[in-house]
Each structure stands twice: as C-alpha cells, then as structure tokens.
Amino acid sequence: MGCKSFTVFLMTYAADMLSLLISCVARTTTAAMTIMPFLLIFQLVFSGGLFTLPVRIQGLSKLALTSYGMDCICAQADYNNLPMVTGWTCRHRTGIYRL
C-alpha cells in the first residue's frame, strides 16, 4: 500500500509543479485561469485512460504527466491480469489496461 500512496503523492506533486509553471508564465490571474482548463483537458485526453489514442498522436501522450501516473498506478494494480468487469479495454503504450 505504501508504494501506491507514494505514486499518488508524486502525481500530486507533479500537478502542483505544473500549476506553478502556469502561474509563472501567465502575467495575470485571469490569464492563468484561462490557460488552466485547456491544460487540464489536454492532460485528461492524452493520459490514455479514457480511450485508445490513434497511433499518429500517441507521441503527444509523452507530454502529459498523467500518462506516466496512469502507467504507474496500472502497473502497481496489475490491471492486465484482472478479470474484465466493465466490458471495454483501453490500450496504452505499455499494454492493455482493463478498467
């Protein structure tokens, strides 16, 4: 259990650092609040957890911090060997995760 909580801690820390980067780049709070939803949508879509990404844009998932967090959590939970419960699978660059 300790390893999973450490992974979640690292993912949270990376998200905090990403928000600090946005606040350093944006000159006003309005600009930061405008940039943040686009960045969050990018992280959500390119994490590889919602649906299978086409081959030509899978390279963009390397820019998303959430894709590495997804890899870690799914590897620790051993998702490839769990029985399928929902009826759909999601292919990621390191294997098939059954969600």
C-alpha positions in Angstrom: 0.0 0.0 0.0 2.9 2.4 0.7 4.2 2.3 -2.9 0.8 3.3 -4.3 0.4 6.1 -1.9 3.9 7.3 -2.8 2.9 7.2 -6.5 -0.2 9.3 -5.8 2.0 11.7 -3.8 4.4 12.1 -6.8 1.5 12.6 -9.2 0.1 15.3 -6.9 3.5 17.0 -6.6 3.8 17.0 -10.4 0.4 18.6 -10.8 1.4 21.2 -8.2 4.6 22.0 -10.1 2.6 22.2 -13.4 0.3 24.8 -11.8 3.3 26.7 -10.5 4.7 26.7 -14.1 1.4 28.2 -15.4 1.4 30.8 -12.7 5.0 31.8 -13.6 4.2 32.1 -17.3 0.9 33.9 -17.0 1.1 37.6 -16.2 -2.4 37.9 -14.6 -4.7 35.6 -12.7 -7.2 35.9 -15.5 -4.7 34.6 -18.0 -3.8 31.7 -15.6 -7.4 30.8 -15.1 -7.9 30.8 -18.9 -4.9 28.6 -19.6 -5.7 26.0 -16.8 -8.8 24.4 -18.3 -7.1 23.8 -21.6 -4.1 22.2 -19.9 -6.4 20.0 -17.8 -8.3 18.8 -20.8 -5.0 18.0 -22.5 -3.9 16.0 -19.5 -7.2 14.2 -19.4 -7.4 13.3 -23.1 -3.8 12.3 -23.6 -3.4 10.3 -20.4 -4.6 7.2 -22.3 -7.1 6.2 -19.7 -10.3 7.3 -21.3 -9.9 5.8 -24.8 -7.4 4.4 -27.2 -5.3 7.1 -28.9 -4.7 6.9 -32.6 -1.1 5.8 -33.5 -0.2 9.2 -35.1 -0.9 11.2 -31.9 0.4 8.7 -29.3 3.6 10.7 -29.1 1.7 13.6 -27.6 0.9 11.4 -24.6 4.5 11.6 -23.6 3.9 15.3 -22.9 1.1 14.6 -20.5 2.2 14.0 -16.9 -0.9 12.0 -16.2 0.1 9.3 -18.7 3.1 8.4 -16.6 0.9 8.4 -13.4 -1.5 6.1 -15.2 1.2 3.7 -16.2 2.5 3.6 -12.6 -0.9 3.0 -11.0 -2.0 0.4 -13.5 1.3 -1.5 -13.2 1.0 -1.5 -9.4 -2.6 -2.6 -9.5 -1.7 -5.3 -12.1 -4.6 -4.3 -14.4 -3.5 -6.6 -17.2 -4.2 -9.7 -15.1 -7.5 -8.5 -13.5 -10.8 -10.0 -14.8 -12.7 -7.7 -17.1 -15.6 -6.2 -15.4 -16.8 -3.2 -17.5 -16.8 -4.6 -21.0 -14.2 -2.3 -22.5 -10.5 -2.1 -22.5 -8.1 0.8 -23.1 -4.8 0.2 -24.9 -1.9 2.3 -23.7 1.7 2.3 -24.9 2.7 -0.3 -22.2 -0.1 -2.7 -22.6 -3.9 -3.2 -22.3 -5.4 -1.8 -19.1 -8.8 -3.3 -18.2 -10.7 -0.6 -16.4 
